[in-house]
Amino acid sequence: MLNLDRILQNDRLLRAMTGLNRKAFEKLLPSFSEAYQQNQIKPGVERKRAVGGGRKATLRTNRDKLFSILLDCKCYPTFD
């Protein structure tokens, strides 16, 4: 199991896992959060359930989501 708090505090571990240092990660986080929120709200689409319906996400914070995406992009290359 990954200790995300430990990784985000250690610049060397964060760079090894995501390719970004802590300063770059923190700079990317606000724009990622804004883009994620805009993606969740889809105008013109009628919802079947109220906002907040369904199961709760495992990755609860935007920080966790961004880390997971960067880790996947770095560690799992695409196949030709």
N, CA, C and O atoms as a Maestro MAE file, in Angstrom:
{
 s_m_m2io_version
 :::
 2.0.0
}

f_m_ct {
 s_m_title
 :::
 protein
 m_atom[320] {
  # First column is atom index #
  i_m_mmod_type
  r_m_x_coord
  r_m_y_coord
  r_m_z_coord
  i_m_residue_number
  s_m_chain_name
  s_m_pdb_residue_name
  s_m_pdb_atom_name
  i_m_atomic_number
  :::
  1 25 0.837 -1.165 0.000 1 A "MET " " N  " 7
  2 3 0.000 0.000 0.000 1 A "MET " " CA " 6
  3 2 0.893 1.244 0.000 1 A "MET " " C  " 6
  4 15 1.875 1.312 0.739 1 A "MET " " O  " 8
  5 25 0.551 2.197 -0.813 2 A "LEU " " N  " 7
  6 3 1.319 3.436 -0.890 2 A "LEU " " CA " 6
  7 2 0.897 4.384 0.223 2 A "LEU " " C  " 6
  8 15 -0.292 4.545 0.498 2 A "LEU " " O  " 8
  9 25 1.866 4.999 0.851 3 A "ASN " " N  " 7
  10 3 1.607 6.028 1.843 3 A "ASN " " CA " 6
  11 2 1.706 7.363 1.122 3 A "ASN " " C  " 6
  12 15 2.797 7.915 0.977 3 A "ASN " " O  " 8
  13 25 0.577 7.880 0.672 4 A "LEU " " N  " 7
  14 3 0.551 9.071 -0.166 4 A "LEU " " CA " 6
  15 2 1.105 10.296 0.554 4 A "LEU " " C  " 6
  16 15 1.797 11.108 -0.061 4 A "LEU " " O  " 8
  17 25 0.814 10.443 1.837 5 A "ASP " " N  " 7
  18 3 1.340 11.594 2.576 5 A "ASP " " CA " 6
  19 2 2.867 11.570 2.614 5 A "ASP " " C  " 6
  20 15 3.509 12.609 2.463 5 A "ASP " " O  " 8
  21 25 3.445 10.391 2.816 6 A "ARG " " N  " 7
  22 3 4.903 10.261 2.832 6 A "ARG " " CA " 6
  23 2 5.496 10.593 1.468 6 A "ARG " " C  " 6
  24 15 6.519 11.272 1.384 6 A "ARG " " O  " 8
  25 25 4.861 10.118 0.403 7 A "ILE " " N  " 7
  26 3 5.358 10.361 -0.950 7 A "ILE " " CA " 6
  27 2 5.305 11.848 -1.282 7 A "ILE " " C  " 6
  28 15 6.246 12.394 -1.859 7 A "ILE " " O  " 8
  29 25 4.202 12.503 -0.915 8 A "LEU " " N  " 7
  30 3 4.050 13.915 -1.248 8 A "LEU " " CA " 6
  31 2 4.972 14.819 -0.421 8 A "LEU " " C  " 6
  32 15 5.254 15.944 -0.834 8 A "LEU " " O  " 8
  33 25 5.436 14.356 0.713 9 A "GLN " " N  " 7
  34 3 6.368 15.147 1.523 9 A "GLN " " CA " 6
  35 2 7.818 14.963 1.093 9 A "GLN " " C  " 6
  36 15 8.647 15.841 1.332 9 A "GLN " " O  " 8
  37 25 8.132 13.847 0.468 10 A "ASN " " N  " 7
  38 3 9.498 13.542 0.058 10 A "ASN " " CA " 6
  39 2 9.648 13.847 -1.428 10 A "ASN " " C  " 6
  40 15 9.060 13.163 -2.265 10 A "ASN " " O  " 8
  41 25 10.424 14.860 -1.756 11 A "ASP " " N  " 7
  42 3 10.568 15.303 -3.142 11 A "ASP " " CA " 6
  43 2 11.144 14.206 -4.040 11 A "ASP " " C  " 6
  44 15 10.736 14.067 -5.193 11 A "ASP " " O  " 8
  45 25 12.085 13.435 -3.514 12 A "ARG " " N  " 7
  46 3 12.712 12.366 -4.292 12 A "ARG " " CA " 6
  47 2 11.706 11.259 -4.641 12 A "ARG " " C  " 6
  48 15 11.684 10.778 -5.774 12 A "ARG " " O  " 8
  49 25 10.878 10.855 -3.674 13 A "LEU " " N  " 7
  50 3 9.868 9.830 -3.932 13 A "LEU " " CA " 6
  51 2 8.808 10.315 -4.920 13 A "LEU " " C  " 6
  52 15 8.389 9.576 -5.811 13 A "LEU " " O  " 8
  53 25 8.381 11.564 -4.748 14 A "LEU " " N  " 7
  54 3 7.358 12.114 -5.647 14 A "LEU " " CA " 6
  55 2 7.878 12.184 -7.075 14 A "LEU " " C  " 6
  56 15 7.153 11.876 -8.021 14 A "LEU " " O  " 8
  57 25 9.128 12.587 -7.231 15 A "ARG " " N  " 7
  58 3 9.710 12.654 -8.574 15 A "ARG " " CA " 6
  59 2 9.851 11.251 -9.180 15 A "ARG " " C  " 6
  60 15 9.653 11.075 -10.382 15 A "ARG " " O  " 8
  61 25 10.189 10.262 -8.362 16 A "ALA " " N  " 7
  62 3 10.320 8.892 -8.849 16 A "ALA " " CA " 6
  63 2 8.969 8.309 -9.254 16 A "ALA " " C  " 6
  64 15 8.883 7.541 -10.212 16 A "ALA " " O  " 8
  65 25 7.924 8.671 -8.531 17 A "MET " " N  " 7
  66 3 6.604 8.095 -8.805 17 A "MET " " CA " 6
  67 2 5.860 8.808 -9.939 17 A "MET " " C  " 6
  68 15 5.162 8.161 -10.719 17 A "MET " " O  " 8
  69 25 6.004 10.136 -10.035 18 A "THR " " N  " 7
  70 3 5.200 10.888 -10.996 18 A "THR " " CA " 6
  71 2 6.005 11.618 -12.063 18 A "THR " " C  " 6
  72 15 5.465 11.976 -13.109 18 A "THR " " O  " 8
  73 25 7.282 11.839 -11.808 19 A "GLY " " N  " 7
  74 3 8.091 12.612 -12.733 19 A "GLY " " CA " 6
  75 2 8.066 14.102 -12.442 19 A "GLY " " C  " 6
  76 15 8.711 14.882 -13.143 19 A "GLY " " O  " 8
  77 25 7.326 14.509 -11.412 20 A "LEU " " N  " 7
  78 3 7.242 15.926 -11.027 20 A "LEU " " CA " 6
  79 2 7.778 16.112 -9.616 20 A "LEU " " C  " 6
  80 15 7.650 15.226 -8.771 20 A "LEU " " O  " 8
  81 25 8.381 17.272 -9.368 21 A "ASN " " N  " 7
  82 3 8.745 17.582 -7.991 21 A "ASN " " CA " 6
  83 2 7.526 18.166 -7.278 21 A "ASN " " C  " 6
  84 15 6.483 18.385 -7.894 21 A "ASN " " O  " 8
  85 25 7.666 18.416 -5.978 22 A "ARG " " N  " 7
  86 3 6.524 18.870 -5.191 22 A "ARG " " CA " 6
  87 2 6.022 20.232 -5.643 22 A "ARG " " C  " 6
  88 15 4.815 20.474 -5.667 22 A "ARG " " O  " 8
  89 25 6.933 21.118 -5.998 23 A "LYS " " N  " 7
  90 3 6.544 22.463 -6.438 23 A "LYS " " CA " 6
  91 2 5.715 22.393 -7.722 23 A "LYS " " C  " 6
  92 15 4.703 23.083 -7.842 23 A "LYS " " O  " 8
  93 25 6.133 21.573 -8.670 24 A "ALA " " N  " 7
  94 3 5.396 21.420 -9.922 24 A "ALA " " CA " 6
  95 2 4.047 20.737 -9.685 24 A "ALA " " C  " 6
  96 15 3.048 21.087 -10.313 24 A "ALA " " O  " 8
  97 25 4.029 19.764 -8.778 25 A "PHE " " N  " 7
  98 3 2.779 19.070 -8.448 25 A "PHE " " CA " 6
  99 2 1.770 20.048 -7.845 25 A "PHE " " C  " 6
  100 15 0.604 20.067 -8.240 25 A "PHE " " O  " 8
  101 25 2.224 20.855 -6.891 26 A "GLU " " N  " 7
  102 3 1.339 21.829 -6.247 26 A "GLU " " CA " 6
  103 2 0.879 22.904 -7.228 26 A "GLU " " C  " 6
  104 15 -0.230 23.422 -7.096 26 A "GLU " " O  " 8
  105 25 1.705 23.243 -8.197 27 A "LYS " " N  " 7
  106 3 1.330 24.237 -9.203 27 A "LYS " " CA " 6
  107 2 0.283 23.671 -10.164 27 A "LYS " " C  " 6
  108 15 -0.575 24.408 -10.648 27 A "LYS " " O  " 8
  109 25 0.349 22.382 -10.437 28 A "LEU " " N  " 7
  110 3 -0.594 21.731 -11.348 28 A "LEU " " CA " 6
  111 2 -1.943 21.443 -10.689 28 A "LEU " " C  " 6
  112 15 -2.962 21.368 -11.376 28 A "LEU " " O  " 8
  113 25 -1.958 21.283 -9.380 29 A "LEU " " N  " 7
  114 3 -3.169 20.881 -8.659 29 A "LEU " " CA " 6
  115 2 -4.363 21.819 -8.835 29 A "LEU " " C  " 6
  116 15 -5.463 21.315 -9.061 29 A "LEU " " O  " 8
  117 25 -4.230 23.154 -8.747 30 A "PRO " " N  " 7
  118 3 -5.415 24.013 -8.925 30 A "PRO " " CA " 6
  119 2 -6.039 23.915 -10.317 30 A "PRO " " C  " 6
  120 15 -7.264 23.889 -10.440 30 A "PRO " " O  " 8
  121 25 -5.225 23.862 -11.356 31 A "SER " " N  " 7
  122 3 -5.790 23.762 -12.698 31 A "SER " " CA " 6
  123 2 -6.423 22.393 -12.922 31 A "SER " " C  " 6
  124 15 -7.425 22.285 -13.629 31 A "SER " " O  " 8
  125 25 -5.849 21.344 -12.327 32 A "PHE " " N  " 7
  126 3 -6.463 20.019 -12.417 32 A "PHE " " CA " 6
  127 2 -7.809 20.009 -11.702 32 A "PHE " " C  " 6
  128 15 -8.781 19.457 -12.218 32 A "PHE " " O  " 8
  129 25 -7.874 20.613 -10.523 33 A "SER " " N  " 7
  130 3 -9.122 20.644 -9.751 33 A "SER " " CA " 6
  131 2 -10.222 21.363 -10.517 33 A "SER " " C  " 6
  132 15 -11.368 20.915 -10.541 33 A "SER " " O  " 8
  133 25 -9.870 22.467 -11.135 34 A "GLU " " N  " 7
  134 3 -10.855 23.224 -11.913 34 A "GLU " " CA " 6
  135 2 -11.341 22.421 -13.118 34 A "GLU " " C  " 6
  136 15 -12.540 22.374 -13.392 34 A "GLU " " O  " 8
  137 25 -10.422 21.796 -13.830 35 A "ALA " " N  " 7
  138 3 -10.796 20.988 -14.998 35 A "ALA " " CA " 6
  139 2 -11.636 19.787 -14.581 35 A "ALA " " C  " 6
  140 15 -12.572 19.413 -15.288 35 A "ALA " " O  " 8
  141 25 -11.316 19.188 -13.457 36 A "TYR " " N  " 7
  142 3 -12.078 18.030 -12.969 36 A "TYR " " CA " 6
  143 2 -13.501 18.434 -12.618 36 A "TYR " " C  " 6
  144 15 -14.448 17.722 -12.950 36 A "TYR " " O  " 8
  145 25 -13.660 19.582 -11.943 37 A "GLN " " N  " 7
  146 3 -14.997 20.073 -11.588 37 A "GLN " " CA " 6
  147 2 -15.823 20.377 -12.834 37 A "GLN " " C  " 6
  148 15 -17.009 20.054 -12.885 37 A "GLN " " O  " 8
  149 25 -15.207 20.994 -13.831 38 A "GLN " " N  " 7
  150 3 -15.918 21.310 -15.061 38 A "GLN " " CA " 6
  151 2 -16.332 20.048 -15.798 38 A "GLN " " C  " 6
  152 15 -17.377 20.023 -16.449 38 A "GLN " " O  " 8
  153 25 -15.535 19.016 -15.705 39 A "ASN " " N  " 7
  154 3 -15.859 17.753 -16.364 39 A "ASN " " CA " 6
  155 2 -17.029 17.053 -15.673 39 A "ASN " " C  " 6
  156 15 -17.783 16.329 -16.323 39 A "ASN " " O  " 8
  157 25 -17.188 17.257 -14.376 40 A "GLN " " N  " 7
  158 3 -18.261 16.610 -13.628 40 A "GLN " " CA " 6
  159 2 -19.623 17.243 -13.899 40 A "GLN " " C  " 6
  160 15 -20.654 16.575 -13.823 40 A "GLN " " O  " 8
  161 25 -19.618 18.536 -14.215 41 A "ILE " " N  " 7
  162 3 -20.866 19.249 -14.494 41 A "ILE " " CA " 6
  163 2 -21.065 19.281 -15.998 41 A "ILE " " C  " 6
  164 15 -20.311 19.937 -16.717 41 A "ILE " " O  " 8
  165 25 -22.073 18.577 -16.469 42 A "LYS " " N  " 7
  166 3 -22.334 18.501 -17.904 42 A "LYS " " CA " 6
  167 2 -23.663 19.191 -18.207 42 A "LYS " " C  " 6
  168 15 -24.729 18.620 -17.980 42 A "LYS " " O  " 8
  169 25 -23.597 20.424 -18.722 43 A "PRO " " N  " 7
  170 3 -24.844 21.147 -19.011 43 A "PRO " " CA " 6
  171 2 -25.621 20.488 -20.143 43 A "PRO " " C  " 6
  172 15 -25.046 19.983 -21.107 43 A "PRO " " O  " 8
  173 25 -26.937 20.507 -20.000 44 A "GLY " " N  " 7
  174 3 -27.790 19.962 -21.045 44 A "GLY " " CA " 6
  175 2 -28.043 18.469 -20.915 44 A "GLY " " C  " 6
  176 15 -28.809 17.910 -21.700 44 A "GLY " " O  " 8
  177 25 -27.427 17.816 -19.954 45 A "VAL " " N  " 7
  178 3 -27.629 16.389 -19.747 45 A "VAL " " CA " 6
  179 2 -28.518 16.210 -18.524 45 A "VAL " " C  " 6
  180 15 -28.197 16.682 -17.433 45 A "VAL " " O  " 8
  181 25 -29.641 15.522 -18.721 46 A "GLU " " N  " 7
  182 3 -30.560 15.303 -17.618 46 A "GLU " " CA " 6
  183 2 -30.038 14.179 -16.728 46 A "GLU " " C  " 6
  184 15 -29.727 13.088 -17.206 46 A "GLU " " O  " 8
  185 25 -29.945 14.456 -15.438 47 A "ARG " " N  " 7
  186 3 -29.421 13.476 -14.487 47 A "ARG " " CA " 6
  187 2 -30.494 12.476 -14.103 47 A "ARG " " C  " 6
  188 15 -31.670 12.826 -14.000 47 A "ARG " " O  " 8
  189 25 -30.093 11.237 -13.891 48 A "LYS " " N  " 7
  190 3 -31.005 10.209 -13.404 48 A "LYS " " CA " 6
  191 2 -31.063 10.211 -11.882 48 A "LYS " " C  " 6
  192 15 -32.073 9.832 -11.289 48 A "LYS " " O  " 8
  193 25 -29.974 10.640 -11.258 49 A "ARG " " N  " 7
  194 3 -29.889 10.688 -9.807 49 A "ARG " " CA " 6
  195 2 -29.467 12.087 -9.377 49 A "ARG " " C  " 6
  196 15 -28.960 12.875 -10.175 49 A "ARG " " O  " 8
  197 25 -29.686 12.374 -8.111 50 A "ALA " " N  " 7
  198 3 -29.263 13.662 -7.559 50 A "ALA " " CA " 6
  199 2 -27.748 13.691 -7.446 50 A "ALA " " C  " 6
  200 15 -27.094 12.648 -7.427 50 A "ALA " " O  " 8
  201 25 -27.201 14.894 -7.372 51 A "VAL " " N  " 7
  202 3 -25.765 15.049 -7.196 51 A "VAL " " CA " 6
  203 2 -25.372 14.382 -5.883 51 A "VAL " " C  " 6
  204 15 -26.006 14.604 -4.851 51 A "VAL " " O  " 8
  205 25 -24.334 13.573 -5.929 52 A "GLY " " N  " 7
  206 3 -23.897 12.851 -4.736 52 A "GLY " " CA " 6
  207 2 -24.459 11.450 -4.654 52 A "GLY " " C  " 6
  208 15 -24.118 10.698 -3.741 52 A "GLY " " O  " 8
  209 25 -25.325 11.084 -5.604 53 A "GLY " " N  " 7
  210 3 -25.873 9.733 -5.617 53 A "GLY " " CA " 6
  211 2 -24.842 8.734 -6.116 53 A "GLY " " C  " 6
  212 15 -23.869 9.113 -6.767 53 A "GLY " " O  " 8
  213 25 -25.049 7.486 -5.818 54 A "GLY " " N  " 7
  214 3 -24.112 6.447 -6.241 54 A "GLY " " CA " 6
  215 2 -23.066 6.186 -5.180 54 A "GLY " " C  " 6
  216 15 -23.087 6.783 -4.103 54 A "GLY " " O  " 8
  217 25 -22.148 5.285 -5.497 55 A "ARG " " N  " 7
  218 3 -21.135 4.948 -4.498 55 A "ARG " " CA " 6
  219 2 -20.077 6.052 -4.385 55 A "ARG " " C  " 6
  220 15 -19.867 6.833 -5.313 55 A "ARG " " O  " 8
  221 25 -19.439 6.091 -3.255 56 A "LYS " " N  " 7
  222 3 -18.428 7.114 -2.994 56 A "LYS " " CA " 6
  223 2 -17.097 6.696 -3.609 56 A "LYS " " C  " 6
  224 15 -16.762 5.512 -3.646 56 A "LYS " " O  " 8
  225 25 -16.360 7.659 -4.078 57 A "ALA " " N  " 7
  226 3 -15.090 7.402 -4.752 57 A "ALA " " CA " 6
  227 2 -14.042 6.923 -3.753 57 A "ALA " " C  " 6
  228 15 -14.037 7.334 -2.592 57 A "ALA " " O  " 8
  229 25 -13.165 6.058 -4.218 58 A "THR " " N  " 7
  230 3 -12.058 5.594 -3.384 58 A "THR " " CA " 6
  231 2 -11.026 6.704 -3.241 58 A "THR " " C  " 6
  232 15 -10.500 6.935 -2.152 58 A "THR " " O  " 8
  233 25 -10.740 7.383 -4.330 59 A "LEU " " N  " 7
  234 3 -9.824 8.531 -4.304 59 A "LEU " " CA " 6
  235 2 -10.670 9.769 -4.041 59 A "LEU " " C  " 6
  236 15 -11.282 10.312 -4.961 59 A "LEU " " O  " 8
  237 25 -10.705 10.208 -2.808 60 A "ARG " " N  " 7
  238 3 -11.645 11.259 -2.418 60 A "ARG " " CA " 6
  239 2 -11.185 12.672 -2.743 60 A "ARG " " C  " 6
  240 15 -12.006 13.506 -3.122 60 A "ARG " " O  " 8
  241 25 -9.895 12.964 -2.605 61 A "THR " " N  " 7
  242 3 -9.444 14.335 -2.828 61 A "THR " " CA " 6
  243 2 -8.871 14.480 -4.238 61 A "THR " " C  " 6
  244 15 -8.456 13.504 -4.864 61 A "THR " " O  " 8
  245 25 -8.859 15.719 -4.716 62 A "ASN " " N  " 7
  246 3 -8.277 15.987 -6.030 62 A "ASN " " CA " 6
  247 2 -6.775 15.707 -6.031 62 A "ASN " " C  " 6
  248 15 -6.210 15.337 -7.061 62 A "ASN " " O  " 8
  249 25 -6.139 15.882 -4.894 63 A "ARG " " N  " 7
  250 3 -4.716 15.581 -4.768 63 A "ARG " " CA " 6
  251 2 -4.468 14.093 -5.029 63 A "ARG " " C  " 6
  252 15 -3.525 13.731 -5.734 63 A "ARG " " O  " 8
  253 25 -5.316 13.235 -4.460 64 A "ASP " " N  " 7
  254 3 -5.184 11.791 -4.667 64 A "ASP " " CA " 6
  255 2 -5.453 11.416 -6.125 64 A "ASP " " C  " 6
  256 15 -4.768 10.560 -6.686 64 A "ASP " " O  " 8
  257 25 -6.441 12.051 -6.729 65 A "LYS " " N  " 7
  258 3 -6.788 11.759 -8.119 65 A "LYS " " CA " 6
  259 2 -5.670 12.168 -9.070 65 A "LYS " " C  " 6
  260 15 -5.324 11.424 -9.988 65 A "LYS " " O  " 8
  261 25 -5.107 13.353 -8.848 66 A "LEU " " N  " 7
  262 3 -4.017 13.824 -9.690 66 A "LEU " " CA " 6
  263 2 -2.800 12.913 -9.554 66 A "LEU " " C  " 6
  264 15 -2.167 12.572 -10.553 66 A "LEU " " O  " 8
  265 25 -2.470 12.519 -8.329 67 A "PHE " " N  " 7
  266 3 -1.342 11.617 -8.117 67 A "PHE " " CA " 6
  267 2 -1.556 10.301 -8.856 67 A "PHE " " C  " 6
  268 15 -0.637 9.796 -9.500 67 A "PHE " " O  " 8
  269 25 -2.750 9.749 -8.769 68 A "SER " " N  " 7
  270 3 -3.051 8.481 -9.429 68 A "SER " " CA " 6
  271 2 -2.912 8.597 -10.946 68 A "SER " " C  " 6
  272 15 -2.362 7.698 -11.583 68 A "SER " " O  " 8
  273 25 -3.395 9.672 -11.522 69 A "ILE " " N  " 7
  274 3 -3.301 9.874 -12.973 69 A "ILE " " CA " 6
  275 2 -1.848 10.007 -13.402 69 A "ILE " " C  " 6
  276 15 -1.431 9.402 -14.390 69 A "ILE " " O  " 8
  277 25 -1.072 10.800 -12.659 70 A "LEU " " N  " 7
  278 3 0.341 10.974 -13.008 70 A "LEU " " CA " 6
  279 2 1.124 9.679 -12.847 70 A "LEU " " C  " 6
  280 15 2.012 9.387 -13.648 70 A "LEU " " O  " 8
  281 25 0.805 8.907 -11.824 71 A "LEU " " N  " 7
  282 3 1.462 7.621 -11.617 71 A "LEU " " CA " 6
  283 2 1.149 6.667 -12.768 71 A "LEU " " C  " 6
  284 15 2.042 5.985 -13.272 71 A "LEU " " O  " 8
  285 25 -0.101 6.618 -13.177 72 A "ASP " " N  " 7
  286 3 -0.485 5.755 -14.294 72 A "ASP " " CA " 6
  287 2 0.196 6.171 -15.587 72 A "ASP " " C  " 6
  288 15 0.656 5.321 -16.349 72 A "ASP " " O  " 8
  289 25 0.263 7.464 -15.839 73 A "CYS " " N  " 7
  290 3 0.903 7.944 -17.068 73 A "CYS " " CA " 6
  291 2 2.396 7.634 -17.089 73 A "CYS " " C  " 6
  292 15 2.955 7.372 -18.154 73 A "CYS " " O  " 8
  293 25 3.039 7.659 -15.947 74 A "LYS " " N  " 7
  294 3 4.473 7.411 -15.894 74 A "LYS " " CA " 6
  295 2 4.797 5.919 -15.914 74 A "LYS " " C  " 6
  296 15 5.744 5.501 -16.581 74 A "LYS " " O  " 8
  297 25 4.023 5.120 -15.194 75 A "CYS " " N  " 7
  298 3 4.385 3.716 -14.990 75 A "CYS " " CA " 6
  299 2 3.741 2.752 -15.975 75 A "CYS " " C  " 6
  300 15 4.227 1.630 -16.116 75 A "CYS " " O  " 8
  301 25 2.684 3.132 -16.655 76 A "TYR " " N  " 7
  302 3 2.006 2.228 -17.569 76 A "TYR " " CA " 6
  303 2 1.993 2.811 -18.975 76 A "TYR " " C  " 6
  304 15 1.035 3.481 -19.361 76 A "TYR " " O  " 8
  305 25 3.057 2.559 -19.749 77 A "PRO " " N  " 7
  306 3 3.104 3.100 -21.110 77 A "PRO " " CA " 6
  307 2 2.069 2.413 -22.008 77 A "PRO " " C  " 6
  308 15 1.628 1.295 -21.743 77 A "PRO " " O  " 8
  309 25 1.707 3.107 -23.054 78 A "THR " " N  " 7
  310 3 0.749 2.535 -23.994 78 A "THR " " CA " 6
  311 2 1.424 1.519 -24.900 78 A "THR " " C  " 6
  312 15 2.636 1.564 -25.110 78 A "THR " " O  " 8
  313 25 0.637 0.615 -25.426 79 A "PHE " " N  " 7
  314 3 1.155 -0.402 -26.330 79 A "PHE " " CA " 6
  315 2 0.984 0.053 -27.768 79 A "PHE " " C  " 6
  316 15 -0.008 0.700 -28.102 79 A "PHE " " O  " 8
  317 25 1.948 -0.283 -28.623 80 A "ASP " " N  " 7
  318 3 1.851 0.051 -30.043 80 A "ASP " " CA " 6
  319 2 1.016 -0.979 -30.769 80 A "ASP " " C  " 6
  320 15 0.817 -0.871 -31.979 80 A "ASP " " O  " 8
  :::
 }
 m_bond[319] {
  # First column is bond index #
  i_m_from
  i_m_to
  i_m_order
  :::
  1 1 2 1
  2 2 3 1
  3 3 4 2
  4 3 5 1
  5 5 6 1
  6 6 7 1
  7 7 8 2
  8 7 9 1
  9 9 10 1
  10 10 11 1
  11 11 12 2
  12 11 13 1
  13 13 14 1
  14 14 15 1
  15 15 16 2
  16 15 17 1
  17 17 18 1
  18 18 19 1
  19 19 20 2
  20 19 21 1
  21 21 22 1
  22 22 23 1
  23 23 24 2
  24 23 25 1
  25 25 26 1
  26 26 27 1
  27 27 28 2
  28 27 29 1
  29 29 30 1
  30 30 31 1
  31 31 32 2
  32 31 33 1
  33 33 34 1
  34 34 35 1
  35 35 36 2
  36 35 37 1
  37 37 38 1
  38 38 39 1
  39 39 40 2
  40 39 41 1
  41 41 42 1
  42 42 43 1
  43 43 44 2
  44 43 45 1
  45 45 46 1
  46 46 47 1
  47 47 48 2
  48 47 49 1
  49 49 50 1
  50 50 51 1
  51 51 52 2
  52 51 53 1
  53 53 54 1
  54 54 55 1
  55 55 56 2
  56 55 57 1
  57 57 58 1
  58 58 59 1
  59 59 60 2
  60 59 61 1
  61 61 62 1
  62 62 63 1
  63 63 64 2
  64 63 65 1
  65 65 66 1
  66 66 67 1
  67 67 68 2
  68 67 69 1
  69 69 70 1
  70 70 71 1
  71 71 72 2
  72 71 73 1
  73 73 74 1
  74 74 75 1
  75 75 76 2
  76 75 77 1
  77 77 78 1
  78 78 79 1
  79 79 80 2
  80 79 81 1
  81 81 82 1
  82 82 83 1
  83 83 84 2
  84 83 85 1
  85 85 86 1
  86 86 87 1
  87 87 88 2
  88 87 89 1
  89 89 90 1
  90 90 91 1
  91 91 92 2
  92 91 93 1
  93 93 94 1
  94 94 95 1
  95 95 96 2
  96 95 97 1
  97 97 98 1
  98 98 99 1
  99 99 100 2
  100 99 101 1
  101 101 102 1
  102 102 103 1
  103 103 104 2
  104 103 105 1
  105 105 106 1
  106 106 107 1
  107 107 108 2
  108 107 109 1
  109 109 110 1
  110 110 111 1
  111 111 112 2
  112 111 113 1
  113 113 114 1
  114 114 115 1
  115 115 116 2
  116 115 117 1
  117 117 118 1
  118 118 119 1
  119 119 120 2
  120 119 121 1
  121 121 122 1
  122 122 123 1
  123 123 124 2
  124 123 125 1
  125 125 126 1
  126 126 127 1
  127 127 128 2
  128 127 129 1
  129 129 130 1
  130 130 131 1
  131 131 132 2
  132 131 133 1
  133 133 134 1
  134 134 135 1
  135 135 136 2
  136 135 137 1
  137 137 138 1
  138 138 139 1
  139 139 140 2
  140 139 141 1
  141 141 142 1
  142 142 143 1
  143 143 144 2
  144 143 145 1
  145 145 146 1
  146 146 147 1
  147 147 148 2
  148 147 149 1
  149 149 150 1
  150 150 151 1
  151 151 152 2
  152 151 153 1
  153 153 154 1
  154 154 155 1
  155 155 156 2
  156 155 157 1
  157 157 158 1
  158 158 159 1
  159 159 160 2
  160 159 161 1
  161 161 162 1
  162 162 163 1
  163 163 164 2
  164 163 165 1
  165 165 166 1
  166 166 167 1
  167 167 168 2
  168 167 169 1
  169 169 170 1
  170 170 171 1
  171 171 172 2
  172 171 173 1
  173 173 174 1
  174 174 175 1
  175 175 176 2
  176 175 177 1
  177 177 178 1
  178 178 179 1
  179 179 180 2
  180 179 181 1
  181 181 182 1
  182 182 183 1
  183 183 184 2
  184 183 185 1
  185 185 186 1
  186 186 187 1
  187 187 188 2
  188 187 189 1
  189 189 190 1
  190 190 191 1
  191 191 192 2
  192 191 193 1
  193 193 194 1
  194 194 195 1
  195 195 196 2
  196 195 197 1
  197 197 198 1
  198 198 199 1
  199 199 200 2
  200 199 201 1
  201 201 202 1
  202 202 203 1
  203 203 204 2
  204 203 205 1
  205 205 206 1
  206 206 207 1
  207 207 208 2
  208 207 209 1
  209 209 210 1
  210 210 211 1
  211 211 212 2
  212 211 213 1
  213 213 214 1
  214 214 215 1
  215 215 216 2
  216 215 217 1
  217 217 218 1
  218 218 219 1
  219 219 220 2
  220 219 221 1
  221 221 222 1
  222 222 223 1
  223 223 224 2
  224 223 225 1
  225 225 226 1
  226 226 227 1
  227 227 228 2
  228 227 229 1
  229 229 230 1
  230 230 231 1
  231 231 232 2
  232 231 233 1
  233 233 234 1
  234 234 235 1
  235 235 236 2
  236 235 237 1
  237 237 238 1
  238 238 239 1
  239 239 240 2
  240 239 241 1
  241 241 242 1
  242 242 243 1
  243 243 244 2
  244 243 245 1
  245 245 246 1
  246 246 247 1
  247 247 248 2
  248 247 249 1
  249 249 250 1
  250 250 251 1
  251 251 252 2
  252 251 253 1
  253 253 254 1
  254 254 255 1
  255 255 256 2
  256 255 257 1
  257 257 258 1
  258 258 259 1
  259 259 260 2
  260 259 261 1
  261 261 262 1
  262 262 263 1
  263 263 264 2
  264 263 265 1
  265 265 266 1
  266 266 267 1
  267 267 268 2
  268 267 269 1
  269 269 270 1
  270 270 271 1
  271 271 272 2
  272 271 273 1
  273 273 274 1
  274 274 275 1
  275 275 276 2
  276 275 277 1
  277 277 278 1
  278 278 279 1
  279 279 280 2
  280 279 281 1
  281 281 282 1
  282 282 283 1
  283 283 284 2
  284 283 285 1
  285 285 286 1
  286 286 287 1
  287 287 288 2
  288 287 289 1
  289 289 290 1
  290 290 291 1
  291 291 292 2
  292 291 293 1
  293 293 294 1
  294 294 295 1
  295 295 296 2
  296 295 297 1
  297 297 298 1
  298 298 299 1
  299 299 300 2
  300 299 301 1
  301 301 302 1
  302 302 303 1
  303 303 304 2
  304 303 305 1
  305 305 306 1
  306 306 307 1
  307 307 308 2
  308 307 309 1
  309 309 310 1
  310 310 311 1
  311 311 312 2
  312 311 313 1
  313 313 314 1
  314 314 315 1
  315 315 316 2
  316 315 317 1
  317 317 318 1
  318 318 319 1
  319 319 320 2
  :::
 }
}
